[in-house]
Structure formats: structure tokens, C-alpha cells
Amino acid sequence: MSAASALRPPARRTGLWIVGILLCCAVFIAVYEYFVRSDSGQWVEYAMLDAAANRVDSLSARGFDLWWLSPVIIALPAVFFLVIVLTRQRFLAALIALGAVLGANISTQVLKAWLDRPDLGNGVPYWTGNSLPSGHTTLAASMAVAVFLVSSPRRRPFISVLAAFYAGLIGAYTFTETWHRPADVIAAYLVVAIWAMVGGWLIMRTGPEWNTVVADYEPETAPLAGLAWFLGVSITVVAMLSFLLSGGWSGIALAGEEPSLWHWFAGLLVSLGPGFLMAAAGINLFGAETGRRQRGAPVPSPKGETVHYPIPPQFNELYQV
């Protein structure tokens, strides 16, 4: 086998990345249309939010002033981001990752102002203004994703799981404090996922040398991807079961009169599970699109390999310098 035939450049299947972005856009639209613009969706969210407001004491209600939450959300992953960038000298990747962070957070604020939450007159208390997507969750998830993007292919699966935990905790906290509904949190994950794919494709294409691994020494993505899939599916299924334990649709209809602790538990888990599902998909996508090369072979170029055509002997003198 020749060296050329053994090479596989990173991010070589651009169509796969486009499909992933379009899929996230479609899920975002579905989340918005159901939870924000439909009767049943508004009731499901109201049941969860009302339970959080009436059945669980928030930290702020207990006297904890969390004015420092946003600075901590930024500072904690920023330290790891700077350490990786400065020690590995991945400055171009850092600029792209920061662009993805800005893109995600600006998109969230634009969507929050552009989208509306209609008053359907269905008995659900109406709050003027739209809260989807969650700004705090977008900030936490995008900062964690920035660390993921500048990390080596071997470290990305582990950081992806940590990012899901980190963003999930912030998302669950915003729900418990009744700042946001679970759909706001899920929408934030999707916005960040879109920008993570845009930034990831650019980083892989502009930095093939450190986004390519030796074929017989590939990073093991399966264990951590399996863990993320297991957590994501399990948490989401338990969230659905919590609705059944609260009385199903009958329990949701009585949410305003008898808020159930099961509804709060469902909202908490719905704010966590989808984050792990997206982390698992990210591990699989980035692992599959990492470049491969044979040991000792040159790093492949995403633009393809230069083709050298043989020169006929009778024309050699024309090409001599």
C-alpha cells in the first residue's frame, strides 16, 4: 500500500458536517414549535416550571446571592482554554473557537429577541417576551466547547463528556431557579452544537497536522461515546417516566392546582439528558472526521495531494533550470 493511498485528511466529508448542522436546525425548530407555539407543549413546560417554583426552594430564596455565576461560567473553562492554546501554540484554532463562542452567544440573543412566545389563551399563565434559548446555558456550553475544539483528538472525547456535565449543571440550575424552561436549555445546546460544527470543520481544515493521528494509534472514542449515549438516553427516558408517575396528561392538566415534585424532577432531567446526547454525537462526528495516516507517512492535506505527471525523456531539457 502506498503512502498516498493510506492517507485520510481531517474533515474530508464536508457534506456530513452540513447534514449535522441542518439536523440541529431542524430539531431547534421542532423544539420551538412544540414547546412554545403549541397548547400541549406550553402545558408540559408550565407543569415543570410551576413545580420548580412551588415544590423546590431555589438557592436565591435561601439567601445565596449568585451574582458571580456568569464570571465563573467564563473563568473556569477560560483557564483550561488558555493553558492549551499557549502550551500547544494553537493560535489560529483559538481564534476560530472564540469566533464560535461569539457566534453562539450572539445567535442566542438574536433568536431570543426575534422569536415570540404567543398567548394561546389555553390557561397557561402568559409571560411577555421570549426566553428561548437560555443565555446562561449558551455561555457555559460554548465556553466548554471552545476547550473541546482546541484540544487534541485524543483528549476530545473526555472533554466532551465534561462539557456535557458542565453545561448540564448550569442548564439545570437555571431551570431550578425558574429563570428558564427546559426547552430554553435544549435550544441553547442546539445553538452551541451548530457553531461547534462550524468551528470544528474550520479548525480541522486549517490545522491538519494536529488533527491527524497515526492509523494504528487512534484515539479510543467508543468508551466515552458509549458513556455519553448511555447517560443521555437513560436520563431522557427517566424524565419521560417521571411524567407518567405524575399522572400523565391528567397530572399536567392539574399542574396549576397541584404541582407535582415528579414534574420538577422531569424538568431537571430534561435539562440534562439532551446535553449528553449531543456530546455523544459530537464525539462520534469528530472521531470519525479526525485525519488518519500510516506511521511515517506525511500529514494529509484537506485540499488533496498534488499530482506529479511524468515528463517524457525527449522533453527533459525543456524543464531543466
Backbone torsions as a table, in degrees:
resi	resn	phi	psi	omega
1	MET	NA	130.7	-179.6
2	SER	-77.5	161.1	178.7
3	ALA	-63.0	-37.8	-177.5
4	ALA	-63.8	-40.1	-177.6
5	SER	-73.7	-16.8	-178.5
6	ALA	-91.5	-6.0	-176.1
7	LEU	-85.4	144.2	174.5
8	ARG	-141.1	107.1	-175.7
9	PRO	-68.7	155.2	177.7
10	PRO	-71.9	150.6	178.7
11	ALA	51.6	45.4	-174.8
12	ARG	-80.5	-22.9	-178.1
13	ARG	-101.9	80.4	-177.4
14	THR	-58.9	-35.6	179.7
15	GLY	-59.7	-32.9	179.7
16	LEU	-65.6	-39.7	178.1
17	TRP	-67.2	-40.3	179.3
18	ILE	-64.1	-41.2	177.8
19	VAL	-61.2	-42.1	178.7
20	GLY	-61.9	-42.1	178.8
21	ILE	-65.0	-44.9	179.7
22	LEU	-64.7	-36.0	178.3
23	LEU	-64.2	-43.3	177.8
24	CYS	-63.4	-39.6	177.0
25	CYS	-61.7	-42.1	-179.8
26	ALA	-65.1	-42.0	178.9
27	VAL	-66.1	-38.8	177.7
28	PHE	-58.9	-47.0	179.6
29	ILE	-61.6	-41.7	180.0
30	ALA	-63.7	-42.8	178.2
31	VAL	-61.1	-45.4	-179.1
32	TYR	-65.4	-46.9	-176.5
33	GLU	-64.6	-37.4	-177.5
34	TYR	-80.8	-55.1	-171.8
35	PHE	-76.0	-24.5	-176.3
36	VAL	-103.5	-36.2	-169.2
37	ARG	-111.1	4.6	178.7
38	SER	-117.9	153.4	179.8
39	ASP	-60.2	-52.8	-176.3
40	SER	-64.3	-38.6	179.4
41	GLY	-64.1	-42.8	178.1
42	GLN	-63.4	-37.1	178.5
43	TRP	-67.9	-39.4	178.3
44	VAL	-61.2	-46.3	179.9
45	GLU	-66.4	-39.0	179.7
46	TYR	-63.6	-40.1	179.1
47	ALA	-59.9	-42.8	-179.5
48	MET	-70.3	-44.2	-177.1
49	LEU	-69.9	-38.9	179.3
50	ASP	-66.1	-36.3	177.1
51	ALA	-66.2	-39.8	177.9
52	ALA	-64.6	-34.9	-178.1
53	ALA	-75.5	-31.7	-171.3
54	ASN	-108.9	-21.0	-174.6
55	ARG	-108.7	-11.9	-177.7
56	VAL	-132.0	132.9	175.9
57	ASP	-80.6	124.8	178.4
58	SER	-74.8	162.6	178.8
59	LEU	-65.0	-36.7	179.5
60	SER	-65.6	-33.9	177.9
61	ALA	-69.7	-21.7	178.6
62	ARG	-91.0	6.9	175.4
63	GLY	96.2	7.2	178.6
64	PHE	-90.2	112.4	179.2
65	ASP	-88.9	108.2	-174.7
66	LEU	-100.0	47.8	177.0
67	TRP	-65.4	-20.4	-175.9
68	TRP	-89.7	4.7	-174.4
69	LEU	-62.5	-48.8	-178.4
70	SER	-61.2	-45.6	176.3
71	PRO	-58.9	-38.1	179.7
72	VAL	-68.6	-39.2	178.0
73	ILE	-56.0	-38.1	-179.2
74	ILE	-80.2	-45.7	-169.9
75	ALA	-67.0	-42.1	-174.0
76	LEU	-61.0	-55.4	177.3
77	PRO	-71.1	-24.4	179.8
78	ALA	-62.7	-34.6	178.7
79	VAL	-63.1	-48.0	178.7
80	PHE	-65.0	-38.1	179.0
81	PHE	-60.5	-48.1	-178.4
82	LEU	-66.7	-38.3	179.1
83	VAL	-61.9	-46.0	-179.5
84	ILE	-65.6	-45.5	-177.0
85	VAL	-63.7	-44.6	-176.2
86	LEU	-74.1	-37.4	-179.1
87	THR	-76.2	-35.6	-179.2
88	ARG	-95.4	-8.7	178.9
89	GLN	56.5	49.0	178.7
90	ARG	-101.8	66.9	-171.6
91	PHE	-74.4	-39.7	178.0
92	LEU	-65.7	-42.5	177.0
93	ALA	-61.7	-36.7	179.0
94	ALA	-64.0	-41.5	178.7
95	LEU	-64.2	-41.3	178.9
96	ILE	-65.8	-43.2	179.4
97	ALA	-62.6	-41.9	177.7
98	LEU	-65.6	-35.0	174.9
99	GLY	-62.8	-38.9	177.3
100	ALA	-65.7	-38.5	177.4
101	VAL	-62.5	-48.1	179.2
102	LEU	-63.0	-43.2	179.8
103	GLY	-59.7	-43.6	-179.3
104	ALA	-64.8	-44.2	-176.6
105	ASN	-73.9	-36.3	175.8
106	ILE	-67.7	-41.8	178.0
107	SER	-59.4	-41.3	179.4
108	THR	-60.9	-45.1	-179.1
109	GLN	-68.2	-36.9	177.5
110	VAL	-65.8	-45.4	179.6
111	LEU	-64.0	-38.6	-179.9
112	LYS	-62.2	-37.2	-179.9
113	ALA	-81.3	-31.4	-174.5
114	TRP	-82.0	-43.5	-178.9
115	LEU	-74.6	152.7	179.8
116	ASP	-121.7	157.8	175.9
117	ARG	-115.0	101.6	-172.5
118	PRO	-73.4	152.0	172.6
119	ASP	-90.1	104.5	-175.1
120	LEU	-86.8	-3.4	179.9
121	GLY	62.4	34.2	-175.8
122	ASN	-102.4	9.8	-179.5
123	GLY	96.8	-11.7	177.3
124	VAL	-78.4	125.8	178.8
125	PRO	-53.6	133.2	-174.5
126	TYR	-98.9	127.0	174.0
127	TRP	-108.5	124.8	-179.4
128	THR	-64.0	135.6	178.5
129	GLY	98.1	161.3	-177.4
130	ASN	-112.1	138.1	-178.9
131	SER	-113.0	7.3	-177.9
132	LEU	-101.8	129.3	-0.9
133	PRO	-83.6	170.6	178.6
134	SER	-76.5	123.3	179.9
135	GLY	-69.0	-42.2	179.7
136	HIS	-62.8	-42.3	179.9
137	THR	-67.1	-40.1	176.5
138	THR	-59.8	-43.8	-179.7
139	LEU	-61.7	-47.4	-178.5
140	ALA	-65.1	-47.0	-177.3
141	ALA	-66.7	-40.5	-178.3
142	SER	-68.6	-37.5	177.5
143	MET	-66.4	-39.9	177.2
144	ALA	-66.7	-38.2	178.6
145	VAL	-66.1	-33.5	177.0
146	ALA	-59.6	-40.6	175.9
147	VAL	-64.7	-41.3	178.1
148	PHE	-59.4	-43.2	-174.4
149	LEU	-67.8	-36.4	-177.5
150	VAL	-88.7	-2.8	180.0
151	SER	-80.9	162.5	179.1
152	SER	-72.2	157.4	178.6
153	PRO	-55.4	-31.0	-178.4
154	ARG	-73.7	-27.0	-178.0
155	ARG	-93.0	-17.5	-173.3
156	ARG	-59.6	-43.1	179.8
157	PRO	-58.0	-43.4	180.0
158	PHE	-65.3	-43.8	-179.2
159	ILE	-67.5	-32.7	178.5
160	SER	-63.1	-42.5	178.4
161	VAL	-66.0	-42.5	177.1
162	LEU	-61.8	-39.5	179.0
163	ALA	-62.4	-38.6	178.5
164	ALA	-64.9	-42.5	176.4
165	PHE	-61.5	-46.1	-176.1
166	TYR	-63.2	-53.5	-179.6
167	ALA	-65.7	-36.6	-179.8
168	GLY	-64.3	-39.6	178.4
169	LEU	-63.9	-42.2	178.9
170	ILE	-66.4	-43.6	179.2
171	GLY	-62.2	-43.8	178.9
172	ALA	-65.2	-35.5	178.8
173	TYR	-66.0	-43.3	179.7
174	THR	-63.5	-31.4	176.4
175	PHE	-70.9	-46.3	-178.6
176	THR	-62.3	-33.8	177.4
177	GLU	-79.0	-2.0	-177.0
178	THR	60.8	27.2	172.7
179	TRP	-75.9	-34.2	-175.0
180	HIS	-142.3	153.8	172.3
181	ARG	-84.6	159.4	179.0
182	PRO	-57.1	-35.7	178.9
183	ALA	-63.4	-32.5	176.7
184	ASP	-62.3	-39.7	-179.8
185	VAL	-68.2	-44.9	178.9
186	ILE	-61.8	-41.9	178.8
187	ALA	-61.4	-37.8	178.1
188	ALA	-63.7	-42.4	176.8
189	TYR	-57.4	-42.3	-176.5
190	LEU	-68.0	-40.8	177.3
191	VAL	-60.9	-45.0	179.8
192	VAL	-66.0	-38.6	179.1
193	ALA	-61.4	-40.4	178.6
194	ILE	-60.7	-49.1	-179.1
195	TRP	-70.7	-27.7	175.5
196	ALA	-64.7	-38.8	178.4
197	MET	-69.9	-39.7	176.6
198	VAL	-61.8	-49.9	179.5
199	GLY	-65.5	-39.2	-179.6
200	GLY	-63.9	-42.2	178.6
201	TRP	-62.1	-45.0	-179.8
202	LEU	-64.6	-41.9	-178.7
203	ILE	-65.6	-41.9	179.0
204	MET	-66.5	-37.3	-178.1
205	ARG	-75.2	-30.2	-179.4
206	THR	-93.4	-12.5	178.6
207	GLY	-131.3	59.2	-176.1
208	PRO	-65.1	-25.5	-175.4
209	GLU	-64.9	-37.8	-179.7
210	TRP	-102.2	0.0	173.4
211	ASN	-105.0	19.7	176.8
212	THR	-123.3	135.9	-179.1
213	VAL	-120.5	159.9	176.0
214	VAL	-69.7	135.4	-171.3
215	ALA	-59.8	-34.6	-178.9
216	ASP	-95.4	13.4	177.7
217	TYR	-140.9	50.7	-175.2
218	GLU	-77.8	152.3	175.3
219	PRO	-66.9	141.5	-179.6
220	GLU	-86.3	102.1	-179.2
221	THR	-92.2	-23.2	-172.7
222	ALA	-60.3	-46.5	-176.6
223	PRO	-61.5	-47.8	-177.3
224	LEU	-75.5	-33.2	174.0
225	ALA	-63.7	-41.8	177.1
226	GLY	-62.0	-40.8	177.8
227	LEU	-62.9	-44.5	-179.6
228	ALA	-64.6	-42.6	177.4
229	TRP	-62.4	-43.6	-179.1
230	PHE	-61.8	-47.4	-179.9
231	LEU	-64.1	-44.4	-178.6
232	GLY	-61.9	-48.1	-179.2
233	VAL	-67.7	-44.9	-177.3
234	SER	-62.9	-47.0	-178.5
235	ILE	-63.7	-41.5	-179.9
236	THR	-66.7	-40.3	178.7
237	VAL	-65.6	-42.5	178.3
238	VAL	-63.2	-35.7	176.7
239	ALA	-61.6	-42.1	177.9
240	MET	-65.4	-39.9	178.3
241	LEU	-64.1	-31.5	179.1
242	SER	-62.2	-35.0	176.1
243	PHE	-64.0	-39.1	178.4
244	LEU	-65.4	-40.6	-180.0
245	LEU	-68.2	-21.4	178.9
246	SER	-87.6	-0.9	179.2
247	GLY	110.2	9.3	178.1
248	GLY	64.4	-141.4	-178.0
249	TRP	-67.9	-29.2	176.9
250	SER	-64.9	-39.7	177.7
251	GLY	-67.0	-35.3	178.3
252	ILE	-66.9	-39.4	-180.0
253	ALA	-64.0	-27.0	-179.8
254	LEU	-96.9	9.9	-173.5
255	ALA	-58.2	-38.7	-178.2
256	GLY	-68.4	-29.2	-178.0
257	GLU	-93.6	-39.2	-177.8
258	GLU	-132.6	76.5	179.1
259	PRO	-61.4	130.4	-175.7
260	SER	-99.7	141.8	176.2
261	LEU	-64.8	-26.0	176.6
262	TRP	-64.7	-33.2	177.2
263	HIS	-66.5	-39.6	175.9
264	TRP	-62.9	-43.9	-179.5
265	PHE	-62.6	-40.0	178.0
266	ALA	-63.3	-44.7	179.2
267	GLY	-63.1	-37.9	178.3
268	LEU	-62.7	-45.0	-178.0
269	LEU	-72.2	-36.1	177.4
270	VAL	-64.5	-27.9	177.4
271	SER	-76.8	-15.1	-178.0
272	LEU	-103.3	-48.3	-171.1
273	GLY	-55.5	-51.3	-178.1
274	PRO	-59.3	-28.4	177.2
275	GLY	-62.9	-40.0	178.2
276	PHE	-71.0	-34.7	177.2
277	LEU	-62.5	-42.6	179.2
278	MET	-71.0	-34.3	175.9
279	ALA	-63.7	-41.5	178.8
280	ALA	-62.9	-45.2	178.3
281	ALA	-62.8	-37.6	178.2
282	GLY	-65.2	-40.7	177.3
283	ILE	-60.2	-46.0	-179.5
284	ASN	-65.4	-43.3	-178.8
285	LEU	-65.3	-51.1	-177.6
286	PHE	-67.6	-34.4	176.7
287	GLY	-66.1	-41.5	-179.9
288	ALA	-70.0	-31.1	-176.1
289	GLU	-94.8	0.0	172.5
290	THR	-66.5	139.5	-178.8
291	GLY	-67.1	155.2	177.5
292	ARG	-129.2	145.0	174.8
293	ARG	-148.5	154.8	174.3
294	GLN	-74.2	151.1	179.4
295	ARG	-59.0	126.1	-179.7
296	GLY	91.1	-11.4	180.0
297	ALA	-82.7	155.1	178.7
298	PRO	-69.7	160.0	178.8
299	VAL	-70.0	131.0	-179.2
300	PRO	-72.3	153.2	177.3
301	SER	-102.6	134.4	177.3
302	PRO	-61.3	-20.8	-179.0
303	LYS	-82.6	-4.6	-179.2
304	GLY	99.0	167.8	-175.9
305	GLU	-94.9	140.3	178.6
306	THR	-68.1	131.6	-179.1
307	VAL	-94.6	126.9	178.2
308	HIS	-107.4	117.9	-179.7
309	TYR	-91.7	139.7	180.0
310	PRO	-67.3	144.3	179.8
311	ILE	-99.5	126.2	177.1
312	PRO	-57.5	141.2	-176.7
313	PRO	-55.3	-36.9	-176.3
314	GLN	-68.9	-11.9	179.6
315	PHE	-110.6	9.9	-177.6
316	ASN	-58.0	-40.5	-175.8
317	GLU	-65.0	-23.7	178.2
318	LEU	-72.1	-22.9	-177.1
319	TYR	-102.5	3.5	179.1
320	GLN	-82.5	135.7	-179.8
321	VAL	-92.8	NA	NA
